Amino acid sequence: MAGTVVVGAGLAAAHVVSTLRDEGDDRPITLVGDETDRPYERPPLSKGYLQGTAERGSVFVHDADWYTEHDVTTRFGTTANRIDRAARTVALSDGTELGYDHLVLATGSSPRLLDVPGAWLGGVHTVRRLTDSDALRDELARRGRLVVVGGGWIGLEVAAAARLVGVEVTVLEYAAQPLLRVLGPEIASHFAELHRSHGVDLRTGVGVDGFEGPDCRVTGVRVGGDLVPADVVLVGVGAAPNVALASAAGLAADARGVLVDAQLRTADPAVLAAGDVANAHNTVLGHSLRVEHWDNAIRQGDLAARSIIGRPDVYDWQPYFYTDQYDLGMEYVGYADADDPVVVRGDRASGEFMAFWLRDGHVRAAMNVNVWDVNDRLRALVGRVVDPARLRDEKIPLEEL
Ligand SMILES: Cc1cc2nc3c(=O)[nH]c(=O)nc-3n(C[C@H](O)[C@H](O)[C@H](O)COP(=O)(O)OP(=O)(O)OC[C@H]3O[C@@H](n4cnc5c(N)ncnc54)[C@H](O)[C@@H]3O)c2cc1C
């Protein structure tokens, strides 16, 4: 019996293997990952770990001996190079081959790079891996001015972490507001104000033309006619799913991810995909989507395991994500368009509020900012028709809406 091979030893993969064991699957499991570390959580890499407030040991999903204790064979520091679906084998970078009954692709995503002059210069960083965060943290400790390219989640989190350790920060964002395409103008402006109030030089509506510097080391970011001084640069312009392995094996995969059904199976029932790389059919939304968030990697890892053991569970939950920046903690549940009308409950100026995105009277998404233990109640509202005036009225308890 060949058992299950999981490729990509990240968060989703860690949940595939632990749920298989929790559910009593005692068949062989092999976890293949090209990083030398065992699976870890990436959110701290742009937050506490980068700032130096979270220890390295705190980021790992399982203790080091969990894998042997649970009879999971690990092949860390090993890349899966090729899948032979007819033979049900995976060829690895060390020249060996693994057979499988089920193969889970949990290969995640990689930072997008900017195709501009000087993108290769020393001091220009992305952050995806522990080693990236280590390198960026070392640079921030030694140098004074950080330029962040891209006002998305990771860019803003790194900006906040850098300000908290006393670094001067400029954020360059192409759109009119950071996070505009996710949150719409009103809530995006909240994040813009937050960063400006912490001393970030936030410049919007600007495109980066290149990086400049002598001796192969960045000293400035070219923006139109301006050169923004920089000792360190963080490029945070999104991530692309790692689909090459799936595409080469003839599976349906493109820039939207590896196409899978609501049980995370590709057209080949022996091959599944989970986490950042999966473009999966969501039964509550009624369409496929790829979600690049922590909660999705956990839940889809668990779901892939349950599909393997024959459970009928499906991808039937609303997406969720969170961020932490300075003293702002936020959770978001649902799936809205940035131009959906937004209703705010509470006083934004107080820093504690909720927001709801509506379309055709239905709540499509909801967010709680510095208000805790309410996200399950917000989740229960998503998909329902709720009068905006009642949503706004703080005197009406959430459970009575
Ligand atoms: C800096 C940072 C901060 C984040 N913060 C948040 C947050 O605050 N909130 C939130 O909701 N989400 C956050 N996320 C997103 C969240 O971490 C990801 O959604 C999650 O890590 C996805 O897990 P995954 O297992 O699908 O992929 P990954 O964690 O990317 O793991 C995939 C692994 O597969 C490996 N791999 C790829 N191809 C191969 C191959 N051929 N052979 C072997 N191995 C391979 C990769 O190197 C990687 O180790 C953050 C992400 C980053 C990078």
PDBQT file of the ligand as one rigid body, heavy atoms in Angstrom, charges set to zero:
ROOT
HETATM    1  C1  LIG A 501       4.366  37.030   5.608  1.00  0.00    +0.000 C 
HETATM    2  C2  LIG A 501       2.984  36.459   5.564  1.00  0.00    +0.000 A 
HETATM    3  C3  LIG A 501       2.016  36.899   6.472  1.00  0.00    +0.000 A 
HETATM    4  C4  LIG A 501       0.736  36.385   6.436  1.00  0.00    +0.000 A 
HETATM    5  N1  LIG A 501      -0.188  36.848   7.322  1.00  0.00    +0.000 NA
HETATM    6  C5  LIG A 501      -1.449  36.374   7.277  1.00  0.00    +0.000 A 
HETATM    7  C6  LIG A 501      -2.440  36.888   8.174  1.00  0.00    +0.000 A 
HETATM    8  O1  LIG A 501      -2.172  37.758   8.996  1.00  0.00    +0.000 OA
HETATM    9  N2  LIG A 501      -3.692  36.407   8.085  1.00  0.00    +0.000 N 
HETATM   10  C7  LIG A 501      -4.046  35.437   7.199  1.00  0.00    +0.000 A 
HETATM   11  O2  LIG A 501      -5.205  35.037   7.162  1.00  0.00    +0.000 OA
HETATM   12  N3  LIG A 501      -3.122  34.918   6.329  1.00  0.00    +0.000 NA
HETATM   13  C8  LIG A 501      -1.834  35.368   6.348  1.00  0.00    +0.000 A 
HETATM   14  N4  LIG A 501      -0.902  34.878   5.478  1.00  0.00    +0.000 N 
HETATM   15  C9  LIG A 501      -1.295  33.848   4.513  1.00  0.00    +0.000 C 
HETATM   16  C10 LIG A 501      -1.074  32.421   5.034  1.00  0.00    +0.000 C 
HETATM   17  O3  LIG A 501       0.144  32.330   5.696  1.00  0.00    +0.000 OA
HETATM   18  C11 LIG A 501      -1.113  31.477   3.846  1.00  0.00    +0.000 C 
HETATM   19  O4  LIG A 501      -2.403  31.529   3.309  1.00  0.00    +0.000 OA
HETATM   20  C12 LIG A 501      -0.754  30.045   4.236  1.00  0.00    +0.000 C 
HETATM   21  O5  LIG A 501       0.585  29.970   4.624  1.00  0.00    +0.000 OA
HETATM   22  C13 LIG A 501      -0.968  29.104   3.056  1.00  0.00    +0.000 C 
HETATM   23  O6  LIG A 501      -0.579  27.825   3.439  1.00  0.00    +0.000 OA
HETATM   24  P1  LIG A 501      -0.247  26.711   2.341  1.00  0.00    +0.000 P 
HETATM   25  O7  LIG A 501       0.117  25.497   3.134  1.00  0.00    +0.000 OA
HETATM   26  O8  LIG A 501      -1.303  26.646   1.337  1.00  0.00    +0.000 OA
HETATM   27  O9  LIG A 501       1.035  27.269   1.572  1.00  0.00    +0.000 OA
HETATM   28  P2  LIG A 501       2.477  27.632   2.094  1.00  0.00    +0.000 P 
HETATM   29  O10 LIG A 501       2.417  28.049   3.514  1.00  0.00    +0.000 OA
HETATM   30  O11 LIG A 501       3.042  28.576   1.092  1.00  0.00    +0.000 OA
HETATM   31  O12 LIG A 501       3.282  26.263   2.006  1.00  0.00    +0.000 OA
HETATM   32  C14 LIG A 501       3.598  25.652   0.763  1.00  0.00    +0.000 C 
HETATM   33  C15 LIG A 501       4.944  24.990   0.873  1.00  0.00    +0.000 C 
HETATM   34  O13 LIG A 501       5.148  24.182  -0.286  1.00  0.00    +0.000 OA
HETATM   35  C16 LIG A 501       6.489  24.305  -0.703  1.00  0.00    +0.000 C 
HETATM   36  N5  LIG A 501       6.597  23.831  -2.097  1.00  0.00    +0.000 N 
HETATM   37  C17 LIG A 501       6.145  24.466  -3.207  1.00  0.00    +0.000 A 
HETATM   38  N6  LIG A 501       6.386  23.698  -4.300  1.00  0.00    +0.000 NA
HETATM   39  C18 LIG A 501       6.997  22.578  -3.857  1.00  0.00    +0.000 A 
HETATM   40  C19 LIG A 501       7.486  21.392  -4.518  1.00  0.00    +0.000 A 
HETATM   41  N7  LIG A 501       7.392  21.222  -5.844  1.00  0.00    +0.000 N 
HETATM   42  N8  LIG A 501       8.086  20.446  -3.757  1.00  0.00    +0.000 NA
HETATM   43  C20 LIG A 501       8.181  20.584  -2.404  1.00  0.00    +0.000 A 
HETATM   44  N9  LIG A 501       7.719  21.665  -1.751  1.00  0.00    +0.000 NA
HETATM   45  C21 LIG A 501       7.124  22.651  -2.452  1.00  0.00    +0.000 A 
HETATM   46  C22 LIG A 501       6.743  25.786  -0.482  1.00  0.00    +0.000 C 
HETATM   47  O14 LIG A 501       8.115  26.109  -0.487  1.00  0.00    +0.000 OA
HETATM   48  C23 LIG A 501       6.117  25.967   0.898  1.00  0.00    +0.000 C 
HETATM   49  O15 LIG A 501       7.014  25.605   1.912  1.00  0.00    +0.000 OA
HETATM   50  C24 LIG A 501       0.393  35.383   5.488  1.00  0.00    +0.000 A 
HETATM   51  C25 LIG A 501       1.368  34.947   4.561  1.00  0.00    +0.000 A 
HETATM   52  C26 LIG A 501       2.647  35.470   4.603  1.00  0.00    +0.000 A 
HETATM   53  C27 LIG A 501       3.676  35.004   3.597  1.00  0.00    +0.000 C 
ENDROOT
TORSDOF 0
